[in-house]
Amino acid sequence: MPSASPPWANTAVTSSQPWIRKKSRVLDVTLTRLRLGHTTLTAHLHRLRLSPDPHCPWCMNFPETIEHFLLQCPHFHSHRVVLQSQLLALNVTTFDLPTLLAAAGVPPSRQHAVIRLTCAFLRKTEATDNRTGVTARDEHQPQPTLDLHRHIESELSEVVEKKLQAFGEENLPVSGCLASSFSSFSSISSSSSFSSFSSSSTSSHKSGGHLPSRVFAVRPSLLKELLTVNHMESVYNIFVAILVLLFFNKVLDEIIHTGSPNLDLSLIMWAFGGLDRVIVIWVCMFTSTSVLVYVAFHHWAHSRHAMPVLYDWTAGVLYLCYLGLLVHLPLQALLHHDLPPASAFIILCEQVRMFMKTWAFVRSNLSRARNYKKDDDAGSSEGQSGSSLCPNFSHYLYFLFAPTLVYRDEYPRNKTCDWQKVINDLGQVIGCLFYTHFLFVRFCVPVFQKFGRESFNGTNLLVAVFSCMFPGSLVLLCGFFAILHAWLNAFAEMMRFADRMFYKDWWNSTSYARFYRTWNCVVHDWLYEYVYRDIVLWQRRRGEACTRLRCVPMLVVFFISSVVHEYILAFAFRFFYPVLLVMFGGFGVAFMFVNSKARQFNIFLWVTLIFGTGILMCLYSMEWYARINCPPTFDGMLDYMVPRSLNCEFSSH
C-alpha cells in the first residue's frame, strides 16, 4: 500500500541531477526514500500494517514520521543543533524538509553544501542503517541485513524503482558529497564499539514492543560541540562580557558610594564551613556504598540458589534497612554538626546520588542472579561464572565515579585523558561559584537582610519578586553551567567517559514536557530507566485496563522528583517551605499537558522560568531572614514546618 508523495517531492531546483552517484547507489536511495516516504520509520510501517503502532520508540507519544525524525525527535537533538548552526554559517535560515532533502530555496552555489550537511546528519545519527530502510554497507566490512528491511525491500521494490525513474527527471540538488559524508561517518563509527549495540537495541525494542533502554554512545557535550561554531562562540563571549561588565558596574558603584569595593568573602567561607566534617561523612557514605553493598550483593548472588526464598526475603529486608540507614545516618550527622547550607547541600546531594547509584546497581543486576541456574556456566571457568552472577568490583567502582546514574558493565570510553580540559572545566566551576556569591551579596542580601525589622506589604513583595528575577536567572544559568556542564565534563574527562550527553538543548524547548526531559539528562535517565519503565511494565502485566492509565508513571516520576528536591532544600536551609514543591509538582505537572510545537511557546517557557526563579529566590530569602530577625511562633518540630515569614510581626520603626 504505497503512500502519497510528500509535499516537497515536486520542489523545483536549479541543479541538474548532481545528487545521483553511480558509485554510491545505496546513499542515493537513502535520500530518495526519505523524499518518497518509503522508509522503515514506524509511521510508514504502521500504514503498511507491519508495526503495531506508529509511535516513535524514543518519544512514545508522537508518530515517527520523516518530519519527526529529521526535525523534532529529541533523541537526535545534539546532531540537529549542530546541523542548524552549520546551516546558519551558510546563511541558510530555513530548517524544514524541502531545505534538508532538496536544498529548496538555496542558491545553487550552496546547494551541494546543504545536502552534504544533511547526509552528515543522517550518518551521525546512525540513521541510514535502521531508520530509512537502507542497509549501508562498507565495501570491506559487509553487515547483515535485518529481516524487516528485507521484507520492506521485497514489498516496495517495484514502487521504489518506478519512483526512482520519475525522480531521475527532476532537478534534485543532492550533491555528490554523499560519498564524503559516508566516509566521515565510517571513521566515527569505527571509533565506537557501541554502534552495533545501539542499532540492535533499537530494532529489538521496536519489534518487541518494550520501552527502549538507555543507549550509551561516543558523543561530546552539546555546549562544547556548539562552541566549535564561531557564531555560537561569539554569543558565549558576549554573555561572559555582560557578566564581567555587570561585576565592574557594581564594584564601581560601591567605590563611588562607600569609597572602597566590597571584596568580603565571609559569606562563601561561612556557607562552606565544616568541610572536614563533610569529608568524614562522605567517606563513610562512600565506603558503605562501595564495599558493603557490593560484598552483600556478591554473597547473595552466589548463595541464593541453595535456598532462594529464604535468601531473597532476607536480602530484601536487609537491603531496605540499608537504604533507610543511608538516608538517616548522614542526615543525623548533618543536623548534629549544624552544617551551613553549602556544606549541607554537598552531603545531601551526595547522599541522593549514592542512593540512586545503589538502586541502579542492584536493580540492573537483580535478574542476572535470579535467572541463574547451576547448568548455565557448566562449560565456563570459575572467573567467568562469577562474572555472570555478579559484575566485577572494578565495574561497580567505575560506575560509582562515572557521571551517570544508569548502570552498565561497560561504557564507551576514550583512549586518553586531556588534563588541560579537566583544569579548564574545574576552573569554570570555581568561577561560577564566585560569581554566584557575587550575585547573592549584591542583589539578594541588601534587599532581604532587614526583613522582619521593617514593614513589608504586598507592594514590597511584588517589587522584591521582580528585582530577584534577573539575579535568580543568572544563578540558575550559573548553576546549570557549573554542575551539569563543567563539573560533569571534568569527571567524564578524568574517567575517560565518552558519552557526554548530560543535558540537551533545553533552551530550545517549546513545551515543558521537553524541557523536563532535556534539562538534566543524568537524573532523567535514572527516573526513566528505573521508575517509569518499571511502572509501565507492571501496568502491562496487570492488564489492558491498567495500561490505559498512561499518566500514572509520569505522575509518580514527578512526585518522586519534587519530593527529593524539597527534601534537599528543607534540610539544607533547616526549614520546610514548599514553594518549589508547589511550583514543580503543581504548576509543572499542569504545564506538562500543554503540548505546543509553536516556537512562540519558547517565549512563554522562558518568561515563566524567569518569573519562577524570581519567586523562589524571593520567598526563600524572606523565610531565611525571617528566621534570623523574627522570634519563633511555635515550639518544637512545628516551628520548622510552618513558615515563619507568614507570621512575622514587623517592627514599626
C-alpha positions in Angstrom: 0.0 0.0 0.0 2.1 2.9 -1.2 1.8 6.3 0.5 1.1 9.5 -1.3 4.1 11.6 -2.4 5.2 14.1 0.2 4.5 17.7 -0.5 8.2 18.5 -1.1 8.5 15.9 -3.8 8.0 18.4 -6.7 10.2 21.1 -5.3 11.8 23.0 -8.2 15.6 23.3 -8.1 18.3 24.6 -10.4 20.9 21.9 -10.3 20.9 19.1 -13.0 20.9 15.9 -11.1 24.1 16.4 -9.1 22.9 14.0 -6.4 23.0 10.8 -8.5 26.3 8.9 -8.0 26.6 5.5 -9.6 29.4 4.5 -7.2 27.2 5.1 -4.2 23.7 4.0 -5.2 22.9 3.0 -1.6 23.3 6.5 -0.4 21.3 7.9 -3.4 18.4 5.5 -2.4 18.6 6.8 1.1 17.8 10.4 0.2 15.3 9.3 -2.4 13.4 7.1 0.0 13.2 9.9 2.5 11.7 12.1 -0.2 9.3 9.4 -1.2 8.3 8.5 2.4 9.2 4.8 1.9 11.3 4.1 5.0 11.2 1.8 8.0 10.1 4.6 10.3 7.2 3.2 12.3 4.6 5.7 10.9 5.1 4.2 7.5 5.3 0.6 8.7 2.1 1.1 10.7 0.4 2.3 7.5 1.6 -1.0 5.8 0.3 -2.9 8.9 3.8 -4.0 9.7 4.1 -2.2 13.0 1.5 -2.3 15.9 1.7 1.4 16.4 3.1 4.5 14.6 4.8 6.0 17.7 8.5 7.0 17.8 10.4 4.4 20.1 12.1 7.3 21.8 9.3 9.7 22.3 6.4 7.2 22.6 3.7 9.9 22.2 4.4 11.1 18.6 4.2 9.3 15.3 7.6 8.6 13.8 7.2 10.4 10.6 10.0 11.7 8.5 9.3 15.2 9.8 9.5 14.0 13.4 12.7 12.0 12.7 14.6 14.8 10.9 13.2 17.9 12.7 11.7 17.1 16.1 12.8 13.9 17.7 14.8 14.8 20.9 16.9 11.7 20.7 18.9 13.3 17.9 18.9 16.8 19.3 22.7 17.3 19.6 23.3 16.5 15.9 20.3 18.5 14.9 21.5 21.6 16.8 24.9 21.3 15.1 23.3 21.0 11.7 21.2 24.1 12.3 24.4 26.0 13.3 26.2 24.8 10.2 23.3 25.9 8.0 23.3 29.3 9.6 27.0 29.6 8.8 26.0 29.1 5.2 23.4 31.9 5.6 20.6 29.3 5.3 17.9 30.4 7.8 15.1 27.9 6.9 15.1 24.5 8.6 12.5 22.3 7.0 12.1 19.2 4.9 12.4 20.9 1.5 15.6 22.6 2.6 17.2 19.4 4.1 16.2 16.9 1.4 16.2 19.1 -1.8 18.0 22.4 -0.8 14.9 24.2 -1.9 15.3 28.0 -1.9 19.0 27.8 -1.5 21.3 29.5 -4.1 22.9 27.0 -6.5 26.4 27.7 -5.1 25.4 26.4 -1.7 23.0 23.5 -2.6 25.8 20.9 -2.6 26.9 22.1 0.9 23.4 21.9 2.3 22.9 18.3 1.0 26.3 17.4 2.3 25.3 18.6 5.8 22.1 16.7 5.6 23.9 13.5 4.7 26.4 14.1 7.6 23.4 14.4 9.9 22.0 11.1 8.8 25.3 9.3 9.2 26.0 10.8 12.6 22.6 9.7 13.9 23.4 6.2 12.6 20.1 6.6 10.8 20.8 5.1 7.4 21.0 1.5 8.7 17.9 1.3 10.8 15.6 4.3 10.2 15.4 4.8 6.4 15.1 1.2 5.2 18.5 1.1 3.5 21.3 -1.2 4.8 24.5 0.8 4.4 27.5 -1.5 3.7 31.1 -0.7 3.8 32.8 -2.2 0.9 35.4 -4.0 3.1 33.1 -4.8 6.1 29.7 -6.1 4.9 26.9 -6.2 7.6 23.9 -8.4 7.7 20.5 -7.0 6.6 17.7 -7.0 9.1 14.7 -9.3 8.3 12.3 -6.4 8.4 14.4 -4.5 5.9 14.3 -7.4 3.5 10.5 -7.7 3.9 10.1 -4.0 3.1 12.5 -4.2 0.2 10.7 -7.1 -1.5 7.3 -5.4 -0.9 8.2 -2.0 -2.2 10.9 -2.7 -4.7 8.7 -2.1 -7.7 7.2 1.1 -6.4 10.6 2.5 -5.4 12.1 1.7 -8.8 9.3 3.4 -10.6 9.6 6.4 -8.3 13.3 6.5 -8.9 12.9 6.7 -12.6 10.4 9.5 -12.1 12.6 11.4 -9.8 15.5 11.0 -12.2 13.8 13.5 -14.4 13.6 16.1 -11.6 16.4 18.5 -10.7 17.2 17.5 -7.2 20.2 19.4 -5.8 21.6 16.5 -3.8 25.3 16.8 -4.2 27.8 14.1 -4.8 29.3 14.8 -1.3 27.2 11.9 0.0 30.2 9.7 -0.5 32.5 12.0 1.5 29.9 12.2 4.4 29.7 8.4 4.3 33.5 8.1 4.7 33.5 10.6 7.6 30.8 8.6 9.3 32.7 5.4 8.8 35.6 6.9 10.8 33.2 7.9 13.5 31.5 4.6 13.8 34.8 2.7 13.8 35.9 4.6 16.9 32.9 3.4 18.9 32.4 -0.2 19.7 28.9 0.5 20.7 27.3 1.4 17.4 26.3 -2.1 16.6 24.8 -2.4 20.1 22.8 0.7 19.6 21.4 -0.5 16.3 20.4 -3.9 17.6 19.0 -2.4 20.8 16.8 0.0 18.8 15.4 -2.7 16.5 14.8 -5.1 19.3 12.9 -2.6 21.3 10.8 -1.7 18.3 10.0 -5.2 17.4 9.4 -6.4 21.0 7.1 -3.6 21.9 9.2 -2.7 25.0 10.3 0.7 26.0 13.8 1.5 24.8 16.6 1.4 27.3 19.3 4.0 27.7 22.0 3.5 25.0 25.5 4.9 25.6 27.5 6.1 22.7 30.5 8.3 22.0 29.3 11.8 21.8 30.6 15.2 23.0 28.8 17.6 25.3 26.3 19.7 23.5 27.8 23.1 24.5 31.3 22.0 23.7 30.1 20.9 20.3 28.2 24.2 19.7 31.1 26.3 20.8 33.2 24.9 17.9 30.9 27.0 15.7 32.2 30.6 15.5 28.8 32.1 15.8 27.9 30.3 19.0 31.3 31.0 20.5 30.7 34.7 19.8 27.3 34.5 21.6 29.1 32.8 24.5 31.7 35.5 24.6 29.1 38.3 24.6 27.3 36.6 27.6 30.6 36.4 29.5 31.3 40.1 28.7 27.9 41.1 30.0 28.7 39.3 33.3 32.1 40.9 33.6 30.6 44.4 32.9 27.9 43.8 35.5 30.5 42.9 38.1 32.6 46.0 37.4 29.4 48.1 37.4 28.6 47.0 40.9 32.2 47.4 42.1 32.4 50.9 40.7 29.1 51.8 42.3 30.4 50.6 45.7 33.6 52.7 45.3 31.6 55.8 44.5 29.2 55.4 47.5 31.5 53.9 50.1 35.0 54.7 49.0 36.1 51.1 48.6 34.8 47.9 46.9 33.2 45.2 49.0 35.5 42.2 48.5 34.5 40.4 51.6 34.3 36.6 51.1 33.0 35.8 54.6 29.6 34.7 53.2 31.1 32.0 50.9 33.5 31.0 53.7 30.7 30.6 56.1 28.5 28.7 53.6 31.2 26.1 53.0 32.2 25.8 56.7 32.8 22.4 58.3 34.4 20.8 55.2 36.4 18.5 57.4 33.2 17.0 58.8 31.8 16.9 55.2 34.8 14.8 54.1 34.3 12.4 57.0 30.6 11.9 56.3 31.3 11.5 52.6 34.0 8.8 53.2 31.6 6.9 55.5 28.8 7.0 52.9 31.1 6.0 50.0 32.7 3.1 52.0 29.3 1.7 52.8 28.0 2.2 49.3 31.1 0.7 47.6 32.3 -2.1 49.9 29.2 -3.1 51.9 26.7 -3.1 49.0 29.0 -5.0 46.7 30.1 -7.6 49.2 26.4 -8.2 50.3 25.2 -8.4 46.7 28.0 -10.7 45.7 27.3 -13.1 48.6 23.6 -13.1 47.9 24.1 -13.8 44.2 26.4 -16.7 44.8 24.5 -18.3 47.6 20.8 -17.8 46.8 20.5 -20.8 44.6 20.7 -23.1 47.6 17.6 -21.6 49.4 16.2 -19.0 47.0 13.1 -18.0 49.1 15.0 -17.5 52.4 17.9 -15.6 50.8 15.7 -13.4 48.7 13.5 -12.3 51.6 16.4 -11.8 53.9 18.4 -9.9 51.3 15.3 -7.7 50.5 14.8 -6.8 54.2 18.5 -6.0 54.7 18.6 -4.0 51.5 15.6 -1.8 52.6 17.2 -1.4 56.0 20.5 -0.3 54.5 18.7 2.3 52.3 16.9 3.6 55.3 20.2 3.9 57.2 21.8 5.6 54.2 19.2 8.3 54.5 19.0 8.5 58.3 22.7 8.5 59.4 24.1 11.2 57.1 21.1 13.3 57.9 21.6 12.8 61.6 25.3 13.8 61.3 24.4 16.9 59.3 22.0 18.1 61.9 24.3 17.2 64.8 27.2 19.3 63.4 24.8 22.0 62.2 26.5 22.3 58.9 25.9 25.5 56.9 23.8 25.5 53.7 26.5 24.8 51.0 28.1 22.1 53.1 24.7 20.6 53.8 23.9 20.7 50.0 27.1 18.7 49.3 26.1 16.0 51.9 22.5 15.8 50.8 23.3 15.7 47.0 25.9 13.0 47.5 23.5 11.1 49.7 20.9 11.1 47.0 23.5 10.3 44.3 24.8 7.2 46.2 21.2 6.1 46.9 20.4 6.3 43.2 23.7 4.5 42.3 23.0 1.7 44.8 19.5 1.3 43.4 20.7 1.3 39.8 23.4 -1.4 40.5 21.0 -3.7 42.4 18.1 -3.2 40.0 20.2 -3.7 36.9 21.9 -7.0 38.2 18.9 -8.4 40.1 17.6 -10.5 37.2 21.2 -11.7 36.4 21.4 -13.5 39.7 17.8 -14.6 39.9 17.8 -16.2 36.4 21.0 -18.1 37.1 20.9 -21.9 37.0 23.6 -24.3 38.0 24.0 -25.6 34.5 24.3 -22.2 32.9 28.1 -21.9 33.4 29.0 -25.6 33.3 31.3 -25.0 30.4 32.8 -21.8 31.8 35.7 -21.2 34.0 35.2 -20.1 37.6 36.0 -16.5 36.9 33.5 -16.3 34.0 30.9 -18.0 36.2 31.3 -15.4 39.0 31.1 -12.6 36.5 27.9 -13.9 35.1 26.3 -13.9 38.5 27.7 -10.6 39.7 29.7 -7.9 37.9 33.4 -7.4 38.8 34.1 -5.0 41.5 36.1 -2.8 39.1 33.0 -2.3 37.0 31.0 -1.3 40.1 33.7 1.0 41.3 34.0 2.7 37.9 30.2 3.2 37.9 30.3 4.9 41.3 32.6 7.6 39.9 31.2 7.8 36.3 29.0 10.8 35.6 25.9 8.6 35.0 23.2 7.0 37.2 22.4 4.2 34.8 24.4 1.0 35.4 26.2 -0.9 32.6 29.0 -3.3 32.8 30.8 -1.4 30.1 30.6 2.2 28.9 32.1 3.8 25.8 35.5 5.2 26.8 38.1 7.5 25.3 41.7 6.3 24.9 43.3 9.2 26.8 42.5 11.9 29.3 43.2 15.5 28.5 44.1 17.1 31.8 44.1 20.5 30.3 40.4 20.2 29.7 39.9 18.9 33.3 41.7 22.0 34.7 39.6 24.3 32.4 36.3 22.7 33.5 37.2 22.9 37.2 38.3 26.5 36.7 34.9 27.3 35.2 33.2 25.6 38.2 35.2 27.9 40.6 34.4 30.9 38.5 30.7 30.2 38.5 30.8 29.6 42.3 32.4 33.0 43.0 30.0 34.7 40.6 27.0 33.2 42.3 28.4 34.6 45.6 28.7 38.0 43.9 25.0 37.8 42.8 23.8 36.9 46.3 25.9 39.6 48.1 25.0 42.4 45.7 21.4 41.6 44.8 19.9 39.4 47.4 21.3 40.3 50.8 20.7 44.1 50.6 17.0 43.5 49.7 16.1 41.0 52.4 18.5 41.3 55.3 16.1 43.7 57.1 13.1 41.6 56.6 11.2 41.4 59.9 12.7 44.7 61.1 10.8 46.9 58.7 7.3 47.0 57.4 6.7 44.7 54.4 3.5 44.7 52.3 2.2 43.3 49.1 3.8 46.1 47.0 7.2 45.4 48.6 6.7 41.7 47.8 5.9 42.4 44.1 8.9 44.7 43.8 11.1 42.1 45.5 10.0 39.3 43.2 10.7 41.4 40.1 14.1 42.5 41.5 15.0 38.9 42.1 14.2 37.7 38.5 17.5 38.9 36.9 19.9 37.6 39.6 17.8 34.4 40.1 18.0 33.6 36.4 21.8 34.2 36.4 22.1 31.9 39.4 20.1 29.3 37.5 22.3 29.6 34.4 25.5 29.6 36.5 24.3 26.5 38.4 23.5 24.7 35.2 26.8 25.6 33.6 28.9 24.8 36.7 27.3 21.4 37.6 25.7 19.9 34.5 28.3 21.1 32.1 31.7 21.9 33.6 31.7 19.6 36.7 30.3 16.5 34.9 32.6 17.1 31.9 35.6 17.3 34.2 34.7 14.0 35.8 33.9 12.5 32.4 37.3 13.5 31.1 39.1 12.1 34.2 37.2 8.8 33.9 37.6 8.8 30.1 33.8 8.5 30.0 32.9 9.1 26.3 29.1 9.7 26.5 28.8 13.4 27.5 25.0 13.8 27.0 24.4 15.3 30.4 21.8 17.7 29.0 20.2 18.5 25.7 19.1 21.8 24.1 16.6 22.6 26.8 16.8 26.3 25.9 15.1 25.5 22.6 12.1 23.7 24.2 8.7 24.6 23.0 6.9 22.6 25.8 7.5 21.9 29.4 7.4 18.2 28.7 10.5 18.6 26.5 12.2 21.0 29.0 11.9 18.4 31.8 13.4 15.7 29.5 16.3 17.8 28.3 17.3 19.9 31.4 19.1 17.2 33.4 19.5 14.0 31.4 21.5 12.3 34.1 18.6 12.3 36.6 16.0 11.9 33.8 17.7 8.8 32.6 17.6 7.2 36.1 13.9 8.1 36.6 13.0 6.8 33.1 15.1 3.6 33.4 14.2 2.5 37.0 10.9 4.2 37.7 9.0 5.0 34.6 9.8 1.8 32.6 9.2 -0.4 35.7 5.8 1.1 36.3 4.8 0.7 32.6 5.9 -2.9 32.6 4.0 -3.5 35.8 0.9 -1.9 34.2 1.2 -4.2 31.2 1.3 -7.3 33.4 -1.8 -6.1 35.2 -3.8 -5.9 32.0 -5.2 -3.5 29.5 -7.3 -1.6 31.9 -4.2 -0.6 34.0 -2.2 0.1 30.8 -4.6 2.8 29.8 -3.6 4.9 32.8 -0.6 6.4 30.9 -0.4 9.4 33.2 0.3 7.3 36.3 4.0 6.7 35.5 4.6 10.3 34.7 2.9 11.5 37.9 4.9 9.1 40.0 8.1 10.4 38.4 7.1 14.0 39.1 6.1 13.1 42.7 9.5 11.5 43.4 11.5 14.3 41.8 9.6 17.1 43.6 9.8 15.4 47.0 13.6 14.8 46.6 14.1 18.4 45.6 12.1 19.7 48.6 13.9 17.2 50.9 17.3 18.7 49.9 16.2 22.3 50.3 14.4 21.7 53.6 17.3 20.1 55.4 19.9 22.4 53.8 18.0 25.5 55.0 16.6 23.9 58.1 13.0 24.9 57.4 10.2 23.4 55.3 8.8 26.0 52.8 7.1 24.0 50.0 7.4 26.7 47.3 9.4 24.5 45.0 7.2 21.6 45.7 4.1 23.5 44.7 5.7 25.1 41.6 7.4 21.9 40.4 4.8 19.3 41.5 1.8 21.5 40.9 2.2 24.0 38.1 5.0 22.0 36.5 2.7 19.0 36.1 -0.1 21.1 34.8 2.2 22.7 32.1 3.2 19.1 31.1 -0.2 18.7 29.4 0.2 21.8 27.3 1.7 20.4 24.1 2.7 23.0 21.6 5.0 22.9 18.6 4.9 26.7 18.0 8.2 28.5 18.5 6.2 31.2 20.4 5.8 28.8 23.3 9.5 29.0 23.9 9.0 32.7 24.9 6.3 31.6 27.3 8.6 28.9 28.7 11.4 31.4 29.3 9.0 34.0 30.8 7.6 31.5 33.3 11.1 30.1 34.0 12.5 33.6 34.8 9.4 34.5 36.8 9.6 31.2 38.8 13.2 31.7 39.7 12.4 35.2 40.9 9.6 33.8 43.1 11.9 31.1 44.5 14.8 33.4 45.3 12.5 36.0 46.9 10.4 33.7 49.1 13.3 31.5 50.3 15.3 34.6 51.1 12.4 36.1 53.0 12.0 32.9 55.1 15.7 32.7 55.7 15.9 36.2 57.2 12.6 35.8 58.9 14.1 33.0 61.0 17.0 35.3 61.8 15.1 38.5 62.7 11.7 37.2 63.9 11.0 35.2 67.1 9.5 31.7 66.7 5.8 31.4 66.8 5.6 27.7 67.5 7.7 25.3 69.5 9.5 22.1 68.5 9.1 20.5 65.1 6.1 22.6 64.3 8.3 25.7 64.1 10.3 24.0 61.3 7.2 23.0 59.4 5.3 26.4 59.5 6.9 29.3 57.5 7.9 32.0 60.0 7.7 34.7 57.3 3.9 34.3 57.2 3.6 35.1 61.0 6.4 37.6 61.4 5.3 40.7 63.3 7.1 43.6 61.6 8.6 46.4 63.7 7.1 49.8 63.5 10.4 51.6 63.1 
